Amino acid sequence: MASTLSAAIGRNGYYIACAWTLVAAGRGSASVATLLAIVSVVELVASPLAGVAADRFDRRRMNVVADIGRFAIMVATAFSLLYMEVFATLCASAVLFSICDRAALTASQAMIPLMAGGADPVTSNSSVFFVMQIGSLGAALLSGPLLSGYSPAPAFAVLALSFLVSACSLSSMRLSPGPQDVNRANGLAPNIDQHLVRLFAAYALLYGGAVLITVMGSSFVFEEQKGTATDFGHLEAAWSAGSLIGAVLLLRLTRAIGAPILHLTLLGSTGLALMALMALRAPWTLIVFAALGCLYNLGRVSIEVTLQSRVPDKVLGRAKGLMHSVAVALGLLIFSIATVLGDRVFPSTVFFSFGLMLLISIPALSIGMAQRGKS
């Protein structure tokens, strides 16, 4: 839990700092989209490899090494921003950071079933993701004051320390011999049936909405809402606060609603919330972003639990890597479109368009999910 909390502060803070640094430097949302498109290409390649590594090697040690890598990259980024051009520096930093980040996330999330033992998977996953969102909320609250200075370099340096805390926390943890043996899996691949394909599609669509907010959120505040870095921090904080609520609600919703119906409901609600941003201004936009965070975390945790129940632990890393690759492919398409559009279209218009796409996708997914509910 300590590792999850501190790493979430560093990870969320890193991407908030990158987005705001580019927009404040006059680069606009197109530069943020380009940066994240580069990250998506790297993650598209790194996700399957990280999944294989998580199934073959000790997941705890893999996470520790990745945390040390993220720390070193953020410190190097802080120093480089003092002397080098912003966009080139952040692009190079993001490539290296995303490699370590994907390895750390895959290893840490694949450890959840091992740590939970025979505990309820919904409770254990909700607890981990609840702590993760507390860290994201902390990063959002810290980012505003840290980025209000003349240079963004101190923000990167301070946030880097969280990865040292994460690495130290994991170094003191020991897995029992049984779970460690599970990590050294053979060459089996996960059995991807039509139900998992539809599960991956639902995850990709929810992920797409989240990355769209990452791309357009800073410009939405800075250009369309005429806000400041503090206002952007409030937006991120609203998202994280909503995510905390989502992790708590899942415990009750899973007992009342089946996973297939829940996923469809979350996709539809996310689409409507994104479309509503076109007609709203602060403080109402903060309420919508809190709702979006709640919906995203509900879906994310529910899909994680469903995946863990359908895939053996010895190939869980590879299944998670493949699922994330599908989501990143959609994210890459979103980044590419945002890069082409540049600043010629209002961010709220892009939100509205993606929300409409989510609503249109529901009938196609409902067929497969309904079949799954009957099976």
Disulfide bonds with the S-S distance in Angstrom:
none
